[in-house]
């Protein structure tokens, strides 16, 4: 059984993007307190970066969607997806 974390973000112009990353149970447990702080700040990057120390920001950074112009403005959703069946088509 595989688990993925899916994070959807907004670039502050109505353009949304998602990043889906394979994640372990241990990584999920490490991310949960960080996600709670993000949720407390309604996903607004400019607010939650002040509430989370640099070490924890470095932990979540690889899971966040990015684009050529920089980082997202707001995290709209964070989901854990559990895949119990996988069918390879190609």
N, C-alpha and C positions, 0 to 999 in steps of 0.2 A: 504494500500500500504506500503510495507516494502522497506527500503533502506539498502544496504550493502556497505561497503568500502572493496575493494580488493587490497591488496598490494603484489606485486611480488618482491622478492629479490634474490640476488645472493650471495653465500658464498665465492666468489672469486676463485672458482675452477670449474665454469661452472655448478654447481648444483643449480637449481632454486627451489624456494618454494613460495607458496602463502598462505596468510591468508585472509579469508573473515569473516568480523565481522558486525553484525547488528549495524546500526548507525542511530541516529536521525538527523533531519534537524539542530537542534541547535549544535550538535556535528560536523556536516559537516562545519558549519560556523566557529566554533572554530578551526577546523583543516586547513581550507583554507590558512590562512597566514603562517602557519608552512609548508604546502606543497609547497607554493610559494618559500620559502627559500630553501627547499630541491631541488626543480626544478632548482633554480639558481645555485646550486652546482652539477648539473647533477646526483643527487641521491647518490653521493659518501659520505658515512657515515663519513669518517675521515675529510671531509671538512665541511659538514653541521653541525656537532655537535659543531664546533667552532663558528658558526654563530647563533645558537639558544640557548637561555638561558635554564638552567636546568628545570625550571617550564614548559616550552613548550615541552622540550624533554620528560618529564614525561607524558604529555598529549597524545603524539602520540605513546609512547612506547607500550601500550597494543594492538595497531593495527598492529604492525610490526611482520612479521614472525620471528621465532627463531628456532634453532635446538640445539641438545644436546651439541655441541661444542661451542656455543656462539651466537653472533649476526651476522646478514647479513653484507656483505661488501658494497653492492650497492643496492639501490632501483631502480628496472627496470621500474616499472609502478605502478600507483595508479589510481584506477577506482572507480566510484560510480555506483552501479548497482541498478536500481529500479525494483522491482518485482510487477507487477500488477495482476498476476494470479499465484496461487500456487496450485499444485495438489499433494496431499499426496498419495503415492503409497503403503506405508507399515506403 
